[in-house]
Amino acid sequence: MAPTGADPLIVRQLEFLGGMASAAGWRPESSLPEIAFAGRSNVGKSSLLNALLRRRTAARVSRTPGRTREINFFRVNDAFLLVDLPGYGYARVAKSRQAEWRPLIEGYLGASPKLCGLVLLLDARRDPSEDDYAMLSFLAERGTPVLVAITKMDKFGTDAGRKRVDAIIAALELDPEQVVPVSARTGLGRDDLATALMDLVVTPDSERTAES
């Protein structure tokens, strides 16, 4: 997935469509393919989305992990919807609040026929959590294509970073081809992730169904 030099995702139009607050609540009507982003709170999801879209404030970067409580929808270039799922698994968030998020996230994932893939963010500094394993298992059962973005790679040197990525791949039994090491701070992996994301967007529904 090496970039060719041209930007694989040039954002000419970006529109925030609104937030979905409950599994049975409002969501935008759209015939466009959807790409969702998920991960633990404090994994760096908002920073990575801003880097991916080359916008400073497309996704709010909160100093309080677990603050985002809705599924946020963005229309990109009238080509696809980017879906920002709430962060999960932050210990300092009340158990009652965490219990509300799970049916919200699983309700969206289970009732989104236009969902063509999900980007799961994992923090390079931490071992995968039970929530990460549960998310991958749920997606596997649904047959959803998954890209894994390993964030905050700037915290490691080259050799140490490679070892961390290999350890996460082994722990989760991932295909290395679906894994993209990234850093929102340095831009590492941004074009690789954008290329992989756009490949999912343009894959016909029939091919995705056959692959799953």
C-alpha positions in Angstrom: 0.0 0.0 0.0 2.8 2.4 -0.7 1.7 5.8 -1.9 2.3 6.8 -5.5 3.1 10.4 -4.9 -0.4 11.7 -5.7 -2.7 12.4 -2.7 -5.2 9.4 -2.7 -7.8 11.5 -0.8 -8.2 15.1 -1.7 -11.1 16.5 0.3 -12.8 19.2 -1.8 -16.1 19.1 0.1 -16.7 18.1 3.7 -20.1 18.4 5.4 -21.0 17.4 8.9 -24.5 15.8 8.6 -25.3 15.4 12.3 -25.1 12.9 15.2 -26.9 9.7 16.0 -27.6 9.5 19.7 -29.4 6.1 20.0 -29.6 2.9 18.1 -33.1 3.7 16.9 -32.5 7.4 16.6 -31.9 9.7 13.6 -29.4 8.9 11.0 -28.8 10.5 7.6 -30.5 8.9 4.6 -27.9 8.3 2.0 -27.1 5.9 -0.9 -23.4 6.5 -0.5 -20.9 4.0 0.9 -19.9 4.4 4.5 -16.6 4.0 6.2 -16.6 3.9 10.0 -13.8 4.6 12.5 -13.8 3.0 15.9 -11.4 2.6 18.8 -10.8 3.0 22.5 -11.1 6.4 24.0 -7.8 8.2 24.0 -6.5 6.2 21.0 -6.1 9.4 19.0 -9.1 8.9 16.7 -10.0 12.6 16.3 -6.4 13.6 15.6 -6.1 10.9 13.0 -9.3 11.9 11.3 -8.2 15.5 11.1 -4.9 14.4 9.6 -6.6 12.1 7.1 -9.0 14.8 6.0 -6.3 17.5 6.2 -8.6 19.6 8.4 -7.6 21.0 11.8 -11.1 20.7 13.4 -13.1 18.3 11.3 -13.3 15.9 14.3 -13.1 17.6 17.7 -10.0 16.7 19.7 -11.2 16.4 23.4 -8.9 16.6 26.4 -11.5 14.4 28.1 -11.5 10.9 26.7 -15.0 9.4 26.4 -16.7 12.7 25.9 -18.1 12.0 22.4 -21.4 10.3 23.0 -22.9 10.2 19.5 -22.1 8.6 16.1 -21.1 11.5 13.9 -21.6 11.5 10.1 -19.6 13.4 7.6 -20.2 13.5 3.8 -16.9 13.6 1.9 -16.8 14.9 -1.7 -20.3 13.6 -2.2 -18.5 10.2 -2.6 -18.8 8.5 0.8 -19.9 9.0 4.4 -17.2 9.0 7.1 -18.7 7.7 10.3 -17.0 8.6 13.6 -18.1 6.1 16.3 -17.8 7.0 20.0 -14.7 5.9 21.8 -15.1 2.8 24.0 -13.5 1.4 27.1 -12.3 4.5 29.0 -12.1 3.4 32.7 -13.1 6.8 34.1 -16.4 6.9 32.2 -19.3 5.6 34.3 -20.3 2.0 33.7 -23.9 3.2 32.9 -22.5 5.5 30.1 -20.4 2.7 28.7 -23.5 0.4 28.7 -25.3 3.0 26.6 -22.5 3.1 24.0 -22.3 -0.6 23.2 -25.9 -1.0 21.8 -25.4 2.3 20.0 -22.3 1.2 18.2 -23.5 -2.4 17.6 -26.9 -1.1 16.5 -25.2 1.0 13.9 -22.9 -1.7 12.7 -25.6 -4.3 12.5 -28.1 -2.1 10.5 -25.9 -0.3 8.0 -26.2 -2.0 4.6 -24.0 0.7 3.0 -21.1 0.1 5.5 -18.2 -1.0 3.2 -15.5 -1.1 5.9 -14.3 -0.1 9.3 -11.0 1.4 10.5 -10.2 0.1 13.9 -7.6 2.2 15.8 -5.2 0.6 18.2 -2.7 2.5 20.4 0.8 1.2 19.7 1.7 1.8 23.3 -0.9 -0.6 24.7 -1.8 -4.2 24.3 -5.2 -4.8 22.7 -8.0 -4.7 25.2 -11.0 -7.0 25.7 -13.1 -4.4 23.9 -10.7 -4.5 20.9 -11.0 -8.3 20.7 -14.8 -8.0 21.0 -15.0 -5.4 18.2 -13.0 -7.6 15.9 -15.1 -10.6 16.7 -18.3 -8.7 16.1 -17.1 -7.4 12.7 -15.9 -10.9 11.7 -19.3 -12.3 12.4 -20.9 -9.5 10.4 -18.4 -9.9 7.5 -17.3 -6.3 7.6 -13.9 -5.6 6.0 -11.5 -4.2 8.6 -8.4 -2.0 8.4 -6.4 -1.7 11.5 -4.6 1.6 12.1 -1.9 1.4 14.8 -1.7 4.9 16.2 1.0 7.0 17.9 3.9 5.3 16.1 5.9 8.5 16.7 6.4 7.4 20.3 8.8 4.6 19.1 12.0 4.4 17.1 12.0 2.4 13.9 13.0 -1.0 15.3 10.9 -0.7 18.5 7.9 0.4 16.4 8.3 -2.5 14.1 8.4 -4.9 17.0 5.2 -3.4 18.5 3.3 -3.7 15.3 4.4 -7.3 14.9 3.3 -8.1 18.4 -0.1 -6.6 17.9 -0.5 -8.5 14.6 0.4 -11.7 16.3 -1.9 -11.1 19.3 -4.9 -10.4 17.2 -4.0 -12.9 14.4 -4.3 -10.1 11.8 -3.3 -10.2 8.2 -0.3 -7.8 7.9 -1.9 -6.4 4.7 -4.8 -5.0 6.7 -2.6 -3.1 9.2 -1.3 0.5 8.7 1.0 2.0 11.3 0.2 5.7 11.6 1.1 8.9 13.4 -1.2 12.0 13.3 1.7 14.1 14.5 4.2 13.2 11.8 1.8 12.1 9.0 3.3 8.6 9.0 0.9 6.2 7.1 -1.6 8.9 6.2 -1.5 8.2 2.5 -1.3 4.5 3.0 -4.5 4.6 5.1 -6.2 6.9 2.6 -5.3 4.6 -0.3 -6.7 1.5 1.6 -9.8 3.4 2.6 -10.6 4.6 -1.0 -10.0 1.0 -2.2 -12.9 0.0 0.1 -15.1 2.8 -1.0 -14.8 2.0 -4.7 -15.2 -1.8 -4.3 -18.6 -2.9 -5.7 -21.1 -4.2 -3.2 -21.2 -7.5 -5.0 -17.5 -8.0 -4.5 -17.6 -7.1 -0.8 -20.5 -9.6 -0.3 -18.6 -12.3 -2.1 -15.4 -11.7 -0.1 -17.2 -11.8 3.2 
